[in-house]
Amino acid sequence: MSDPELPAQGLRSLFETGESKGVQQKHAQRLMDILDLLHAAARPSDMDFPGSLLHPLKGKLKDYWSVRVSGNWRVIFRFEQGNALMSIMLTTISRQT
């Protein structure tokens, strides 16, 4: 498995060193747990843990999957080349009423 590409410096630092300085402290432990699971995952379904709300995305992000961090914060990721983890992003979602 390839190491994840983490475009956000905060996620990269959290994954590589455990330093939570670039992420919200209230999300740091949950993000670390998610990044550890992603690093070990062989397929998207490996990320279907309680509370994850794992689901595939649609439209421009159709190759990505999403898991819940907290509230409207999500980690989105994709697998390719034999299910190797290729990219991870932390984002917020907007809820339409």
Secondary structure, 3 states (H helix, E strand, C coil): CCCCECCCHHHHHHHHHCCCCCCCHHHHHHHHHHHHHHHHCCCHHHHCCCCCCCEECCHHHCCCEEEEEECCEEEEEEEECCCEEEEEEEEECCCCC
